[in-house]
């Protein structure tokens, strides 16, 4: 094992340990306190009825949603930063979250259903909204001679995001009071997925797309070096860029479907991971996912504990951390 692989392995193990601690803290946070020992006993089937009910019926589904969504957002941001060759790229900044919001509003506007069975379709609608956004961005960023120009992606993404946000706001004003309340909380990053059906709706997207992204690490490494270098290494540049863009859209849009319109995780997590283990995707992609997991789990825990009983959305907590970091990156980026 060379030095880079050893460092990546150690950092990954450290973040796995931190993730476990963050999850245990979150499981212990709430009106009813449960000691870490009792949490472990309950998870292995040796807890009492009250502890089992609180953990498995109320806390576990929500925490699993934040874990899965954090991983999805962290890996999605890492992919987009490689494709655009810009460290400031993020699913929210590129407009994918605005597209996901549009998909969600279309669902609640025309299907008028937020029951548990219907909620399993929400990731599909947010994904389709994200795909539509990505299609428009790629279409406008495409040059007939040079292909997709990464330098155009962010600027066009910001413009597309503004357009979809305006449409989403217009449609949301036509909703009934209950649905509008749900949509407004979703838009500010409220983790609304709190049942096992929501975990089931999100889990396949992360289970399939996250390993696929890791499997394509060498392709992402090549694409991040530029089109000419990637083509020289035998990569089908346009095809692979499109596949990885769809992967990033799937990860981010499915994640925000259940966790709300949370931004900045896709920006901060890959940037920190790259600093810790270097630019090779096989090294920093898992770390980016773990950092995203930790940020979202802790943000949700802080939002529902410190301000209890008036919990605030995790998206606001993440933004309070991410916005200053974004400004810091702007000052450091040439």
N, C-alpha and C positions, 0 to 999 in steps of 0.2 A: 504494500500500500504506500503510494507516494505521499509527499507532504500535503498536497492540495486535497487529496481524497481523505487523508486522515483528519485534516482540519474540518472538512465538510461533515465527516462522520461525527466528530466530537460536537460540533455546533448543533447538528440535527438532534443528537441525543440530549443535549442540554435543553433545547426547545421542546422536545417531547416531554421532558421532566417538568418544565415550566407549564406546559399545557395541562398536564395532569393536576398540578397544584391549582391552576386557574379554575379548572372544572370542579375540583373539590370545594374551593372557596365559593363558587357559584351555587353548588348543590347545598351548601350550608347557609346560604343567604336567603332570608325571607322572614315571614312572621314567626314561623316555627323553626327554631334552631336545632340542627342535628349535628352531633359531633362527627368529625372525620372518621373515627373508628366505627361509629354506628352506620355511617354512610357506606363504608366498605362492607360491613356485615350485611347491610340491606341489599347492596348490589349483588352479593353472592347468595341471596335468598335466606339470610338468617336474621332479618330485621323483624320488628313488631309490625302490627297492622297499620298503625298511624304513620310510621316512618315509610313503610312501603307505599302507602297511598299518596303521601306528599311527594315522594321522589318519582315514582313511576307514572302517576296520573297527572302531576302538575309540573314538576321541575325538569325531569329528564327530557321530555319532548322539546321544550323550549331551548334547553341547553344544547341538545343535539342539532337543532336548527341553526343556532349561532355558530356551532363548531363547523358544520358543513358549509354554511354560507361564508364564514371567514376563510376557509380553505379555498372555496370557489373564487372569491373576490381576489385573494392574494395571488393565486395562480393566473387568473385572467389578466390582472394588471401586469404580471411578469411577461406574459405572451405579447400583450399589446405594446409594451415598452420595447420588446425586441423587434416586432414587426415595423413599428414606426421609427425605430432607432432614436427614440426620444425618452429620456428619463422622467419627463413630466407627463407621459401618457397614463391614462387611467380610464376605466370603463365609464365613469361619470363624466369626465372631461371630454371624452370622445363622443359622448351623446348616447351611448348604449343604454344608460339608465333612463334617459328621457324616452327612448324607444320602448323600453320595458314598461314605463309608466303609461305610455299610450296604449300598449297592449292590454294592460290591466284595466284601464278606463273603458276600453272597448268591451271587455268582458263584463264588467259590472253594469255598463250602460245598456247593453243589448241582451244580456243573459239574466240579469237581475237575480243573481244567486250567489250567496256567500256561505251556503251550507257546507258541511264537511265533505260530502261526496263530490260536489262541484269544485271545491278548492283544489282538487288534484289536477284540474285542467289549467289553473292559473300559471304554472311555470311554462306551459305550452304557449299560452297567449303572450306572456312577457318575452319568451324566446322569439316568437314571430315578430313582435314589435321591435326587438333588438336586431333581428335579421333584416327587416325593412330599413332600419336606420343604417346598418352596416352596408346594405346594398346601395343606398343613396350616397353614403360617404365614399365608397369605392368607385361608384360611377363618376362622381364629381372630381375625385382625386386621380382618375385614370388619364394617362397621356397615351395617345395612339402610338407614339414612337418609343417611349420609355417605360410604359406600363404604369402600375400604381406608384405614385410618388409619395413616399412616407412623409415628406416635409409638409404636404398638403393635408394630411389626415387630421391633425389636431385642429387646425383652423376651420376646416370644413365641418368637423365634428362639433365644434362649438356653435357654428351657425345652425346646423341641423338640430342640435339640442335645443336651441332657442325656439325654433319653429315647432318642434313636437311639444315642448313645454307649454307653448301658447295654446295649441290645440287641446292638450290635456286639461289645461285650466278651463277652457271654454266648455268642454264636455262635462267636467266635474261640477260646474255651476248648475247643470241641468239634472243632477242626481237628487234623489230624495234625501232627507236629513240623515238617516241612518247610514246609507251607503256613502254619502259625502263625508261623514265623520270618519268612516273607515278609510276612504281614499286619502283624506288629508293627513291622517296619522301615518299611513303607508308612505306618503311622499316625503315625510320628514325622517323616515328611518325607524319606524316603530316595528319591533319584532312581534308580528301578529300570529305567526305560526306556533301554536302551543299545544297541539294535539298530535297523536301518533300518525294520523292520516297526512298531516303536513310533512312529517319526517319521511313518510313513504313517498310522498310526491317529489321531494327534493333529492332523496338519497340516490336514485339511479343516475341522475344527471352528474353528480359529483363522482360516483363510483366508476362511471364509464369514461367521462371526459378528463378527469384529473390524471389517471394512469396513462391515458392516450397522450396527453400533453407531455408527460415525463418520457414516454416512449419516443416522442419526436424531439427529444432534447438536442440531438446532433443537428437536426434540420433547423431548429431555432438558433443554434449557435451559428450556423452558416448564414441564415437570413440576417442576423444581427450584424454581420460583417459587411453587408452591402450586396446588391443584386449581382454585380459582376463577379465578385469573389464566390458567392453562393453558386452561380451558374458554372463557374470554373471547377467547383467541387462536385458537380454532377447533380445539383438540386434543381428540380423543375420549379423555378422561382414563383411564377404566378399561381400555379396550382397549389403549391404548398402554402403560400401566403394566404390563399383563400381558405384552405382547410383549417389552418391555425386560427384565422379570424373567426370562422364559424365556431371553432372550439372555445375561443375566448368569449364569444357572444353567448353560447350555451351556458358556460360556467357562471358568467356574471348575471345574466338575466334570470336564470333559474334560482340563483342565490337571493337576489333582491325580491323575487316573487314571494318568498316566505319571510324574509328579514326586513323588507321595506327598502326604500331608496337610499341606501347607505353609501356615501362616497368616501374618498380618500384612502380606504384600505388598499385598493388596487394601486395606489400611488406609493404609499409609505412602505408596505410590506416588501415588495420587490426591491426597493431602493436599499432598505436596511439589510435584506438578505444578501444582496450583491456586495455590499460593503464588508459583510462578515465572511463570506466564503468565496468571493470572486465571481467573475462573469459567466462561468460555464453553467449552462442550464441544468445539467444533471446534478450539479451541486446546489445551486441556489433556488431551484424551483420548489423542492420539498420544504426548504426553510421559509420561503415566501408564504407557502400555504400555512405552515405552523404559526408564523407571525400574524397572519390574517386571522387565524383561529383565536389566538391569545387576545388580540386587540378587540375582536367583536364579543367574545365571551366576557371579558372584563368590562367593556363599555356597557353591555347590557346589565351586568351585575351592579355596576356603579349607578346606572340610571334608575334601577328599581330598588336600590337599598339606601343610598345616601339621601335621596329626596323622598323616601317613603313617608306617608302613603301616596304622595303625588309623584309617581314615577315619571321620568322623562324618557323620550325615545333614545335608543342606543345611537341613532344617527347623529343626534345633537352632541352626545359625548364624543363620538368619533370626530365630528367636525371641529370641536373645540381643541382636539389634539392635532388633527390633520391640517387644518388651515394654517396655523403658524409654521408647521413643517413644510407645507407647500410654498409659503413665502420664503422660507430659508432656502429651499431648493432653487427658487427663482433667482435669488441673489448669487447662488453658487454656479448656476448653469450659464454657460457662455452662449 
